[in-house]
Amino acid sequence: MTDRIDELEFEIKWSGRDEFSKLRLPALKQQLPKEFEEVAAKLTDPKEQAAALRWVLRGHSVEWAIGKVDYARKVVVRRRDKLRGKKEIKEIIG
């Protein structure tokens, strides 16, 4: 579970492009085999695994990177649910 300070840091580090952004999972596994094992134990989605490994390459710990990816997933789900709720309300109201 992340605390509020972590969430603020995760939110600040939301986007941007760097030399690691285009690396795919096979290349990341090759560069970070030990870290991949740790990430794969916590994250099953290959896209999430790749995202976490990119954060590790950027200098963050594996634990932090997993927390960041987990937080990002929760934010996306909340935003999607909010949009669905607005759509349903519009359909009801007409």
C-alpha positions in Angstrom: 0.0 0.0 0.0 1.4 3.4 -0.9 1.1 6.4 1.3 0.0 9.9 0.2 3.6 11.1 -0.3 4.3 8.3 -2.7 1.2 9.0 -4.6 2.2 12.7 -5.0 5.6 11.6 -6.3 4.1 9.0 -8.6 1.7 11.7 -10.0 4.6 14.1 -10.6 6.5 11.5 -12.5 3.7 10.7 -14.9 4.9 11.2 -18.4 7.8 12.1 -20.6 10.0 10.4 -23.1 13.7 9.3 -22.7 16.1 6.8 -24.1 14.3 4.0 -22.1 10.8 4.8 -23.4 11.1 2.7 -26.5 12.7 -0.4 -24.9 10.5 -3.5 -25.1 10.3 -6.3 -22.6 12.8 -8.6 -24.2 15.5 -6.0 -24.2 14.6 -5.0 -20.7 14.7 -8.6 -19.5 18.2 -8.9 -21.0 19.5 -5.7 -19.3 17.9 -6.4 -16.0 17.4 -10.2 -15.4 17.5 -10.0 -11.6 15.1 -7.1 -11.5 12.8 -8.7 -14.0 12.4 -11.7 -11.7 11.3 -9.4 -8.9 9.0 -7.4 -11.1 7.4 -10.5 -12.7 6.7 -11.9 -9.2 4.4 -8.9 -8.5 3.2 -7.8 -12.0 1.7 -10.3 -14.5 0.9 -7.9 -17.3 3.9 -7.7 -19.8 3.2 -4.0 -20.4 3.3 -3.2 -16.7 6.5 -5.3 -16.3 8.1 -3.3 -19.1 7.0 0.0 -17.5 8.4 -1.0 -14.1 11.7 -2.0 -15.6 12.0 1.3 -17.4 11.6 3.1 -14.1 14.3 0.9 -12.6 16.6 1.9 -15.5 15.8 5.5 -14.6 17.3 4.9 -11.2 14.4 3.9 -9.0 14.2 0.8 -6.8 12.2 -2.2 -8.0 9.8 -1.7 -5.1 9.2 2.0 -6.1 8.8 1.0 -9.8 6.2 -1.6 -8.9 4.4 0.9 -6.7 4.4 3.5 -9.5 2.9 1.0 -12.1 0.3 -0.1 -9.6 -0.6 3.5 -8.9 -0.9 4.3 -12.6 -3.2 1.3 -13.1 -5.5 2.6 -10.3 -5.6 6.1 -11.7 -6.6 4.8 -15.1 -9.3 2.6 -13.6 -10.7 5.6 -11.6 -10.7 7.8 -14.6 -12.3 5.2 -16.8 -15.0 4.5 -14.2 -15.7 8.2 -13.8 -16.1 8.6 -17.6 -18.4 5.6 -17.7 -20.5 7.1 -14.9 -20.9 10.4 -16.7 -21.9 8.6 -19.9 -24.5 6.6 -18.0 -25.9 9.7 -16.4 -26.2 11.4 -19.9 -28.0 8.3 -21.2 -30.5 8.4 -18.3 -31.1 12.1 -18.6 -31.3 12.0 -22.4 
